[in-house]
């Protein structure tokens, strides 16, 4: 009995101890639950360039000590949010914003230094281009391909290249895109971060849509520009929302496509935006003073407007941080990430193109791997591939494997056939509309060959048919057939003395050596059937067709950094022609006698241009241009130098611009000209140019440098760079013409 009684006492004691332990555990659990800190989520609205205002607000949140447990965004909000989630501090994000060339990024402006030399010579940019597939002209899905946006996002997301679950980023993140096929939002919280963000910010019609996870995705602002509801579903207890949406635009004020698109995006995501505004614990709407989604060059003022809002809401952020600390103390830790400047690459893989193109693309990055490549070198290769005209939709990512880092470059082949249009107007040539058809695989039989047809529907029309075939890496050969119709005038003190009607039918057979993007050496033979008539003067022009021929050698070099506002670089263009024609030549061995029959003249022309930057906003250009005839035969009028006018659109290579002279004011055999221009980009895309051209020009070698043949011209131009090219207005004068002359140019030369 005693043993039984002792056993019962032990059991009762153990039950009592267990009950006390259970009560203690329950009490601790209740205490822990009561001390659990609420989760904070930050939601960043979309709004294009207006998103720069979100950066100083994030900085104020950090400064106040608010713990950010989740961050999300749409469009520009996804870009800013992902950078913050990866670990970039707001100060670093702001610095990156200020360092970017936003015109280049938004409009995919490829610097001329990356263009093949033949494209530099043409300096052509089309208003629109259309791929041709199965004999049908297609409309492109976007104005720009987005190669610069792709590269920027790929580079900035490299610190997180191992993380494919965005919940495992330093700050858990998600973003919103629009699923085009199903017309609904698509939330992304895993995958390749740069591609998810690229999909979220793909503004319709401006940027190419993104194919991801078997879906075609565009800007998330079309369905959910302010994803507060999604943030609540992710478990955020306290939501800080930054709203960038504009108030409804009155119909009377919608007078361009941008305002129409903004209005449509606001309307299509209105329901979600209304919900978001009413469910933010701290709702912030910065006053952006009328800035719109494409005001990327106004980053200074937009950031300042965001700073004003941050100062206003900082006391609320501080009270929130203090209250959260009182619930449960915490420390905010951030990794302070910096942009990656180089990658150790173990292997290159190419995706999206056929096998023969894969090898060609991979070789551009080098042959010996593993090796370390700078981001600058990688981006140089990508831009060269895009500028080649063979590839589009280029982007890259890094895959970590047991064998090392695999650099995966994705690209697509541009359609073999395309059509394009361009427009241009200037005082000299009048208005013109260019239509171009190009195929990069002639008759589907000849690889690495190009057939291009240009038709200029204009006051002075022309037709060009060009065939070019690659042979090995640096050699090419081809044929150009061209038909021009042009009216030229000759003047004396601004009064027309001759009016030439010219029709030129030319066949040019040539071979080229193109060792790199900067140099070209070209040799060729030309047959020229020319009809030239003077309606006013009497130059012995009877309006008959004359057959001329010549052999030529041309060297061209260019590394200028832009077609219209070049700040640095060289251009060298040297040509020698041996022209054969029926004519009369003086017999130098027998004074006063001449012979008639097949004659020849050697004509040289040299054009050297150097552009030197002066500070960040201006450049000084020096150009030396000279030409002369060697030989005793009287050169046909058609091959003399036609000097005057401001147009750079040379129908013939012997038409030379000169400030202060009317178009083709002088027709001479010998020229020596120096041109100085100071170009100043004084505000955004606006610039001014001061021109001074001076030199000697004469019909005869002996009187070439006579003081009577000295001409000086001067002028001032105001211009603006637009999507269709420069728009310029000039006023000019010279020492041989009375009064003031004007000149207007609209668009790129062609």
KANOR-V632420 format. One line per field, one symbol per residue. ss: DSSP state (H for helix, E for strand, L for the rest). Layout:
ss = ???
This chain:
ss = LHHHHHHHHHHHHHHHHHHHHHHHHHHHHHHHHHHLLLLEEEEELLLHHHHHHHHHHHHHHHHHLLLLLEEEEELHHHHHHHHHHHLLLHHHHHHHHHHLLHHHHHHLLLLHHHLLHHHHHHLLLLLEEEEEELLEELLLLEEELLHHHHHHHHHHLHHHLLLLEHHHLLLEEEEEEEELLLLEEEEELELLHHHHHHHHLLLLEEELLEEELLEEEEEHHHLLLLLHHHHHHLLLLEEEEELLLLLLLLHHHLLLHHHHHHHHHHHHLHHHHHHHHHLLLEEELLLLLLLLLLLHHHHHHHHHHHHHHHHHHHHHHHHHHHHHHHHLLLLLLLLLLLLLLEEEELEEEEELLLHHHHHHHHHLLLLLLLEEEEHHHHHHHHHHHHHLLLEEEEEEEEEEELLEEEEEEEEEELLLEEEEEEEEEELLLEEEEEEEEEELLHHHLLLLEEEEEEEEEELLLEEEEEEEEEELLLEEEEEEEEEEEEEEEEEELLEEEEEEEEEEEEEEEEEEELLLLLEEEEEEEEEEEEEEEELLLLLLLLLLEEEEEEEEEEEEEELLLLLLLLLLEEEEEEEEEEEEEEEEEELLLLLLLEEEEEEEEEEEEEEEEEEEEELLLEEEEEEEEEEEEELLELLLHHHLEEELELLLLLLLLLEELELLLLLLLEEELEEEEEEEEEEEEEELLEEEEEEEEEEEEELLLLLLLLHHHEEEEEEEEEEEEELLEEEEEEEEEELLLLLLEEEEEELLLL
